[in-house]
Amino acid sequence: GDEAEWQRYERAIQVPLGDRMAREELESDEPSEAVVRDGFLQGGNHPEDIAGMIRLFRWFGSVDFMDR
């Protein structure tokens, strides 16, 4: 494998891993807003969007299309 390819993979995989970290933290009994924020930032989300994303998940996280 090519080193540049590996680096592209490493950068790309951070997006779903960050979003997963945020989602799993939001689903925990006592979610840490700092961990959620870090996860969403790692996922490439704009910092100004994160508070709204947290509210959206808290309000609608159990709705069928959000729960997937």
Phi, psi and omega in degrees: 000150179278133181300321179296321177298316180298318179295321176297318177299313181303317179292316184294321184289340179296330181296301180293329178293320178294314179296323177295317179301315180297314181298314181297323178292318178297331180277352182284165182297321180228079185294140175269120180298327179295318179293317179299313181300313179301318179297314179294324176295316177300327179284000176087013180279148180290136182306325181288345180270346191293316180302317178294323178295321178296313178300314180303315180294317181295321182282321190237011184300335181265357176291141188312307185289339177274337186278359182277000000 
